[in-house]
Amino acid sequence: MKNHAMIFLRSGATIALMTGALLGLPSLSQAASIACSVATQETEKVLQCFNDDGTPARLRPPLRDTVNLEFGLFLLGCNVSKIDGDLNDADEAIACVQAMFGLTPGPLSRVDANRISSLGRVVHSREDALRYMATRGYHPIEVQVAQTEAPPPAELQASAPAEHGSEFPYLPHDKARYFTRILQGDARTGNSASNKIGIYLAFHRAFSASCPVEIGDDSAEYTLTRESERLGLREAEQIRLRSTDLDEFYLAASTLVPVVILEYDEDPTKDFDIRRIYQIRVATDAENQTAFAEVLAREGCHSDLTETLRAALSENLPQMSASAGESTVSMYFQTITGARSLNVTLNSPYDPDSIRATKIVSSSDTGLFPLGGDYGGRMLSYLALGDFPAARGEHRKPADEVIRQIRALGPAGYNPVAELYEWGFQNSANFSPMSALITSYIIRRVQTLGSCGDPLVTVTRNYVEIETTRVGGVETGSRQVGSFSREAIVPAAFKQIVERAEDITPGVNSRELVDGAIERLTCDSEMRRNLEANMIAFNSGVEPVWVNPESRRTFGSDENNAEASQSAYIYTNFDAAVELIENAAQKNDSRLSLRYGLPNNSDRSAAQLNLLLIEDVPAMVFDTSYFGRKPGGRDPGRMVRLIMTCADSGELEVSQFLSSTQPNDLDPDSIYNITYGAYGLNGQWPMTAHLESEIANSNSFTFARFRGRIAADDTTFVGLRPTSNFTSSLAMPNGNYHLSFGVDGGRVNTTLAPLIDHCRSIETL
């Protein structure tokens, strides 16, 4: 390991964030003596910070963000003399980056600073830093030589190949390098699902326009449409496709709009409005289409390079799977920070035969939220689809979070729905977001659609007008000056709900909340009947009357297709379980199979859940996580951290590896309480466990495996659905450091759900 620099943060020093470089952020004082060094580990550069006692330092925002920004400048190849959280001495490095990407000289903008700080947090080499910036629209305007590394000897410079390769010497440098990486099969190219889909579509647009004759007789012209209220989008274009390309193109094109929306909603930064994000997407795709047209003009429509590029673009797409008649598409792909998975909903069930007949491929957000993409439409969609876990999560959100969400989903400037909710939260301690939504909806539904065959009743509310006297801002008295009453006509089934509401006189603000959704309904529509039945059930605290069939694939479903049986595999010990996984991966036993392939031992992608089956019966859920150095060993690689099987009693048998970067005292005779949870869900599921094995414990870390059981009843992981993070944690007694674990939860429906169904079938014997 080489230490390049040692930087000290002075005790009690005030760290001025981006002084003279990034405006608008506060200053911070972190009273600690901290030493940071940039070290080289194999091919990676790693920033390490330590307290004066030698323990790893945990920098707090905003100091952490500034230090990461300085490290990001360093990774991009710009000379950073000190990484100390103070950019007063970083003017040269900032000017270097601005020249590199053609940014406006002078103070570094907040957006640019956030991007560079983010890369300092997630990448560890100059190559990955440039790749990270490229995926966010930052392309070097000329080849830069890293100031932190010596240039190649002069005698080697003339013979050195061009950095972007020789396949596309006629393209701009950034495009040539981008296309070359796709040709080389770098699965991380694009970094996001929307980028991977966008460049794939750009190639087929260019091929359709540039090669109308060469495309061949076995082709047809299709209409590609994109619609989204949230994106302000209504587009249509004609494109000619070869018949062999249709199925793949159909999945890619139809998922684009929901993928763009889902990625935006998951992005905590949100540097731009979502419509601006989509405009950037369109501009980027147009640039790529122009570059592909140049390739086709120079190389030919059916040259070896063109066909190789076509195949590479298909390979670069996310792995997508969908079943005929269903609307959910599961995606899995690689990014520069690891593997990702997404689940998106099409606007209509997956049906390739129908596409061939109609010649229309459409992409819209109506599948995500059939009653609209604004706040009211989303909340009503949760109820209409029977997604009560999501609805309850919204119901429990605090006022400030609700208001931020409403404004993020609405138009810029004045937002009448936000005004309505701000008024409600300010004037009533019992204000409920979902109750206000239901009340506004049912009153407006009667006003616009009529009774729809329901018996109606009148709800009357009496109001008192109070006049308050204030002197010098202090209330000195109040008196009643009048009274009035208001009436609302609602279906009898909603009478109690409306009687408890804060306001029964929906004005313009309430209409903005629900009218967009009501416009999509009629008295005869099945969705209206499902929505209103579920509203009553939700308000009563019972399960939904109707659940979208695809939602039933989540945990807590009443649907159980597993037949009563014995456990397919009884867990005895960790080594035996790992041996079984290896036999399945190596196909040593025809009875064993894996739902997903295993990553290579050197693959550093994020951990994913997997399912081992024995004679097609769910037997074991597990993950494989990359460790820089395996606990108890010297070599890096992947290891199994989570194992779940069905015990003979029908309970979930769990073997869980947990870790901490701090020491802990573990007792083999103690009972420990492990809590499972998931990002974006409020539900938590506890498990009592005992110490199975203590793999390693020292003054600086703890690695241990715990074993316990969870009842596989209707409450087990109820409401769990594909999530970005499925976690477990163990709060250690006596104030010691917690142990924790996390794994990508994008596969819960295809791994954990079948296993739990199998465990439940055992319980019924």
WOCOR-V889198 format. One record per helix or strand of 2 or more residues. SS is the DSSP state (a for helix, b for strand). FROM is the first residue (numbers start at 0). LEN is the number of residues. If there is no record, write none. Layout:
ss,from,len
SS,FROM,LEN
SS,FROM,LEN
This chain:
ss,from,len
b,1,8
b,13,2
b,27,2
b,33,8
b,43,8
a,62,13
a,86,3
a,90,11
a,109,13
a,125,10
a,153,4
a,172,11
a,192,18
b,218,10
b,232,10
a,242,24
a,273,26
a,303,13
b,318,3
b,327,8
b,337,8
a,351,7
b,359,5
a,374,10
a,387,8
a,398,11
a,415,12
a,432,17
b,455,16
b,473,18
a,491,8
a,507,11
a,525,15
a,548,5
a,573,12
b,591,3
b,607,7
b,616,11
b,636,10
b,651,9
b,671,7
b,684,13
b,701,9
b,722,8
a,732,3
b,738,7
a,751,12
